[in-house]
């Protein structure tokens, strides 16, 4: 496993990593009844900063609300827990995992009056889709497994059990020699990757899909859409036919783990020139400038550790408002 913190925030306090354990009869282990977030912290010249912490915590609580999981902490407390976990880790950059789930109590599908457990872990996670993927691009394949329909499960919720379809698709893709899978929705339109949103570029215009395609509303996706607007790149949000990705000049994934990753090949067909395209590269480079704190316009998206923030010039924002 990658380098991780020596501690985990567990139900309100930091405990040793190896002491973070649950009972085998926890409801979540049997039925997947939990929600989680993936959040990145990046090294900046002011110390580590968490990217879009507020938006991630909001989605965490929104996911819990869909499943009627009562998180026994406020949004502010979970935000503070993320900062506390990052500070305790000593890592200059890290991946943070808030997790809330139904624990040990009542058995069966009648999920009521169950205790909620909440943890925040942190570890070092570099290039999610393989070394060199951010520069060279990755190989993807359309999965035979479909993304579940919006009337089957709520795709806007980041819930534990819902990722079984991603595991099926991703494992199958990697067994066949690909880096990642692309799932279609219940209508046969492009949905998303196993843990990423999908964008493509045609004639300089940027295209992506929306909630009608059963996607998780990605925070990196939202960041790229806002960034594209600021850079003057035309954006169209619409349903995407699989063949459009074959005809595209560029294709890329976005996600907290994947960041902005080019796709150079789909189903053994070369995408564009078979490498990272100019629009993807422009968005990717600007994205990394933002998360590293090099673009003051987007400092509102960064939450620095309190001790570091006190040393920073007063005119700079400390956290997203």
Buried (B, 14 or more C-beta within 10 A) or exposed (E): EEEBBEBBBBBEEBBEBEEBEBEEEBBBBEBBBBBBBBBBBBBBEBBBBBBBBBBBBBBBBBBBEBBEBEBEBEEEBBBBBBBBBBBBBEBEBBBBBBBBBBBBBEEEEEBEEBBBBBBBBBBBBEBBBBEEBBEBBBBBBBBEBBBBEBEEBBBBBBBBBBBEBBEBBBEBBBEEEBBBBBBBBBEEBBBBBBBBBBBBBBEEBBBBBEEBBBBBBBBBBBBBBEBBEEEEBEBEBEBBEBEBBBEBBBBBBBBBBBBBBBBBBBEEEEBBEEBBBEBBBBBBEBBBEBBBBEBEEBBBBBBBBEEBBEEBEEEEBBBBE
